[in-house]
Amino acid sequence: MKNFIKLFLIIFLLNASLTYGSGFFGGGGGGSANWASPGTIGSTTPNTGTFTTLSTTGQTSVEIGTNVAPSIAFTGDTGTGIYQNSLGYVDIALSGVRRYAFVAAAFEPIVASDLGQGSFPWRNGTFTAELLASDVSPVTYSLSSALDVAGNVFASSTAPTISSGFGTGASVTANNGTVAFRINVGTGGTASTGVIAMPNVVLTGWNCFVTDLTTKSASVSSTKQTESTTTTVTIGNYTDVSAIGPWAASDVLAISCFGF
């Protein structure tokens, strides 16, 4: 019986040595895996080891994951990483929130605050960046003083005013700066031109577009800009034969002006 027990122990220790490396013989330490030749990933190892290099061949699959537990995450920040929200997507979560999605030909920022002021949808070749309307709130932009294009003021938040001409009591009745404003030409029924005072913010002048919202007739056929300086715009009314003619009393003009 004693000899049988001895033989059993010898076989057990020999098998353990072959399985776990030199940990049981030769003073190699107790139960350490031989990471120089770790064998097949997924096989049982006695202790946790650290791979410094990991390579595979063929396709490697991972779980789909969620925004709060992405499939590929980071130690100490398990809510940040990569996962798949639905088929055909590669999604990125930051601190447990779905922030970005990549699909076949598009990159979609999910949260409007991630875009930053002044960012808009854009296209470059077959790659499109776009907002997901269902997932974001509208981004609000405000013009506090002036909007520039290539260093030149394009629009001003300052309201234009009446400088001269027009009829009696002419006024700017509503405005959104220089971009859109309304003028009531006043009474009298004889004025055919008027000068609008513009903010002194442009380098060269103003291009304006004018429509008479009130009267359409042979004598009030079109209203258009005739002159411009950096601080004024002159407009006039024309008949259907392109002769200068008076506006009807209290006509309302819709005007948009852009600097250059």
C-alpha positions as CSV (number, residue, x, y, z in Angstrom):
1,M,0.0,0.0,0.0
2,K,2.8,2.4,0.9
3,N,4.5,1.7,-2.4
4,F,1.3,2.3,-4.3
5,I,0.9,5.8,-2.6
6,K,4.5,6.7,-3.4
7,L,4.0,5.7,-7.1
8,F,0.8,7.8,-7.2
9,L,2.6,10.9,-5.8
10,I,5.5,10.5,-8.2
11,I,3.1,10.3,-11.2
12,F,1.1,13.3,-9.9
13,L,4.2,15.5,-9.4
14,L,5.7,14.5,-12.7
15,N,2.4,15.4,-14.5
16,A,2.2,18.8,-12.7
17,S,5.8,19.6,-13.7
18,L,5.0,19.0,-17.3
19,T,1.8,21.0,-17.2
20,Y,2.9,24.1,-15.2
21,G,6.6,24.5,-16.2
22,S,9.5,24.2,-13.7
23,G,7.6,25.5,-10.7
24,F,7.6,22.1,-8.9
25,F,11.1,21.0,-9.6
26,G,14.4,22.9,-9.7
27,G,13.4,25.7,-7.4
28,G,11.5,27.6,-10.0
29,G,8.8,28.9,-7.7
30,G,5.4,27.6,-6.9
31,G,2.9,27.1,-9.6
32,S,4.0,29.9,-12.1
33,A,3.0,29.7,-15.7
34,N,5.7,29.6,-18.3
35,W,4.8,32.7,-20.3
36,A,7.7,32.3,-22.6
37,S,5.6,29.6,-24.2
38,P,2.1,30.1,-22.9
39,G,0.4,27.7,-25.3
40,T,-3.1,28.2,-26.6
41,I,-5.0,31.2,-25.4
42,G,-8.0,30.1,-23.4
43,S,-6.2,27.0,-21.9
44,T,-6.1,26.9,-18.1
45,T,-3.1,28.6,-16.4
46,P,-2.5,28.5,-12.7
47,N,-1.8,32.2,-12.2
48,T,-2.6,35.4,-14.0
49,G,0.1,36.4,-16.5
50,T,0.8,39.6,-18.5
51,F,1.2,39.4,-22.3
52,T,3.6,42.1,-23.6
53,T,2.8,41.1,-27.2
54,L,-0.4,39.5,-28.4
55,S,-0.9,38.4,-32.1
56,T,-3.5,36.4,-33.8
57,T,-4.3,35.1,-37.3
58,G,-7.7,35.0,-38.9
59,Q,-10.7,36.9,-37.5
60,T,-11.1,37.8,-33.9
61,S,-14.6,38.3,-32.6
62,V,-15.7,40.2,-29.4
63,E,-19.1,40.7,-27.8
64,I,-21.3,43.5,-29.2
65,G,-21.2,45.4,-25.9
66,T,-23.2,48.5,-24.8
67,N,-22.5,52.2,-24.2
68,V,-22.1,51.5,-20.5
69,A,-20.0,48.4,-21.0
70,P,-18.3,48.6,-24.4
71,S,-16.7,45.5,-25.8
72,I,-13.2,47.1,-25.9
73,A,-12.7,49.3,-22.9
74,F,-9.9,50.6,-20.6
75,T,-8.7,49.5,-17.2
76,G,-10.2,52.0,-14.6
77,D,-12.5,53.5,-17.2
78,T,-14.8,50.6,-18.3
79,G,-17.5,53.0,-19.7
80,T,-15.2,54.4,-22.4
81,G,-14.4,52.3,-25.4
82,I,-15.7,50.8,-28.6
83,Y,-18.9,48.7,-29.1
84,Q,-21.7,48.1,-31.7
85,N,-25.0,49.8,-31.2
86,S,-26.6,48.0,-34.2
87,L,-25.6,46.0,-37.2
88,G,-23.3,47.9,-39.6
89,Y,-22.2,50.4,-36.9
90,V,-19.0,51.0,-35.0
91,D,-19.8,53.1,-32.0
92,I,-17.7,55.0,-29.4
93,A,-18.8,55.5,-25.9
94,L,-17.3,58.1,-23.5
95,S,-18.0,57.6,-19.8
96,G,-21.0,55.4,-20.5
97,V,-22.6,57.8,-23.1
98,R,-22.8,57.0,-26.8
99,R,-20.9,59.8,-28.5
100,Y,-20.0,58.8,-32.1
101,A,-21.1,56.3,-34.7
102,F,-19.3,55.2,-37.9
103,V,-21.4,53.7,-40.7
104,A,-20.6,52.7,-44.3
105,A,-20.0,56.3,-45.6
106,A,-20.6,58.6,-42.7
107,F,-19.3,59.8,-39.4
108,E,-22.1,60.9,-37.0
109,P,-21.4,63.0,-33.9
110,I,-24.2,62.0,-31.5
111,V,-24.0,64.8,-29.0
112,A,-24.3,68.4,-30.3
113,S,-22.0,69.8,-27.5
114,D,-19.1,67.7,-29.0
115,L,-19.2,69.7,-32.3
116,G,-18.0,73.0,-30.9
117,Q,-19.2,76.4,-32.0
118,G,-19.0,76.9,-35.8
119,S,-19.0,73.3,-36.7
120,F,-21.5,72.3,-39.4
121,P,-22.3,69.2,-41.5
122,W,-19.7,68.8,-44.3
123,R,-18.9,66.5,-47.3
124,N,-15.5,65.5,-48.6
125,G,-15.6,63.0,-51.5
126,T,-17.7,60.0,-50.3
127,F,-17.3,60.8,-46.6
128,T,-20.1,62.7,-45.0
129,A,-20.3,64.2,-41.5
130,E,-23.8,64.8,-40.3
131,L,-25.9,65.3,-37.2
132,L,-28.3,62.6,-36.1
133,A,-31.5,64.7,-35.8
134,S,-33.1,62.2,-33.5
135,D,-30.3,62.3,-31.0
136,V,-29.3,66.0,-30.8
137,S,-30.8,69.3,-29.7
138,P,-30.5,72.3,-32.1
139,V,-27.3,74.3,-31.8
140,T,-27.9,78.0,-31.4
141,Y,-25.6,80.6,-32.9
142,S,-25.8,84.3,-32.0
143,L,-24.4,87.3,-33.8
144,S,-23.3,89.8,-31.1
145,S,-21.9,92.5,-33.4
146,A,-20.7,91.5,-36.9
147,L,-20.0,88.4,-39.0
148,D,-16.8,88.3,-41.0
149,V,-15.9,86.3,-44.1
150,A,-12.1,86.3,-44.9
151,G,-11.6,89.3,-42.7
152,N,-14.4,91.4,-44.3
153,V,-17.6,92.1,-42.4
154,F,-20.4,90.3,-44.1
155,A,-23.3,91.2,-41.8
156,S,-23.9,93.5,-38.8
157,S,-26.3,93.2,-35.9
158,T,-26.7,97.0,-35.9
159,A,-30.0,98.1,-37.3
160,P,-30.0,100.4,-40.4
161,T,-31.9,103.7,-40.1
162,I,-33.5,106.2,-42.5
163,S,-31.0,108.8,-43.7
164,S,-32.9,110.9,-46.2
165,G,-35.5,110.7,-49.0
166,F,-38.6,108.4,-48.8
167,G,-41.9,109.8,-47.8
168,T,-43.1,111.6,-44.7
169,G,-42.6,109.5,-41.5
170,A,-40.6,106.8,-43.2
171,S,-39.1,104.3,-40.8
172,V,-37.4,101.0,-40.2
173,T,-40.2,99.0,-38.7
174,A,-38.4,95.7,-37.9
175,N,-34.9,94.3,-38.3
176,N,-32.5,91.5,-37.7
177,G,-29.5,93.7,-38.2
178,T,-28.5,94.3,-41.8
179,V,-29.4,90.8,-42.9
180,A,-33.2,91.3,-42.9
181,F,-35.1,94.5,-42.2
182,R,-38.3,96.3,-43.3
183,I,-38.9,99.9,-44.3
184,N,-42.2,101.7,-44.4
185,V,-41.7,104.4,-47.2
186,G,-44.0,106.8,-45.4
187,T,-46.8,108.9,-46.7
188,G,-47.2,111.5,-49.5
189,G,-47.1,109.1,-52.5
190,T,-44.4,111.2,-54.3
191,A,-41.1,109.8,-53.0
192,S,-39.3,107.6,-55.5
193,T,-35.9,107.2,-53.8
194,G,-34.5,106.9,-50.3
195,V,-31.1,106.7,-48.6
196,I,-30.6,104.2,-45.8
197,A,-27.9,104.8,-43.1
198,M,-25.8,101.6,-42.6
199,P,-23.3,100.7,-39.8
200,N,-19.8,101.8,-40.6
201,V,-18.2,98.4,-40.5
202,V,-17.4,97.3,-44.1
203,L,-14.4,97.9,-46.2
204,T,-16.0,98.8,-49.6
205,G,-19.8,98.9,-49.5
206,W,-23.1,97.0,-49.3
207,N,-25.0,94.8,-51.7
208,C,-28.7,95.0,-51.0
209,F,-31.8,93.1,-52.3
210,V,-35.2,94.9,-52.1
211,T,-38.8,93.8,-52.6
212,D,-41.9,95.9,-52.4
213,L,-44.3,93.7,-50.3
214,T,-47.3,96.0,-50.7
215,T,-47.8,97.2,-54.3
216,K,-47.4,95.5,-57.6
217,S,-48.4,97.7,-60.5
218,A,-47.2,99.3,-63.7
219,S,-46.0,102.3,-61.7
220,V,-44.5,100.3,-58.9
221,S,-42.8,97.5,-60.7
222,S,-39.5,97.0,-59.1
223,T,-37.4,98.5,-56.3
224,K,-33.7,98.1,-56.4
225,Q,-30.4,99.4,-55.1
226,T,-28.8,102.2,-57.1
227,E,-25.8,103.3,-55.0
228,S,-23.7,102.3,-52.0
229,T,-20.9,103.7,-49.8
230,T,-19.5,102.2,-46.6
231,T,-22.2,103.9,-44.6
232,T,-25.2,104.4,-47.0
233,V,-27.4,102.5,-49.5
234,T,-29.6,104.3,-52.0
235,I,-32.7,102.6,-53.4
236,G,-35.3,103.6,-55.9
237,N,-38.6,102.5,-57.4
238,Y,-39.0,101.8,-61.1
239,T,-42.0,101.5,-63.4
240,D,-42.7,98.6,-65.8
241,V,-40.8,100.5,-68.4
242,S,-37.8,101.1,-66.1
243,A,-38.5,104.8,-65.5
244,I,-38.1,106.1,-62.0
245,G,-41.5,106.5,-60.3
246,P,-43.0,107.1,-56.8
247,W,-43.9,104.4,-54.3
248,A,-47.5,104.2,-53.2
249,A,-48.0,105.7,-49.8
250,S,-47.0,103.5,-46.9
251,D,-45.5,100.7,-49.0
252,V,-43.5,98.2,-47.0
253,L,-40.1,97.2,-48.4
254,A,-38.3,94.0,-47.4
255,I,-34.5,94.5,-47.6
256,S,-31.4,92.4,-47.1
257,C,-27.9,93.9,-47.2
258,F,-24.5,92.2,-47.1
259,G,-21.1,93.9,-46.7
260,F,-18.1,93.5,-48.9
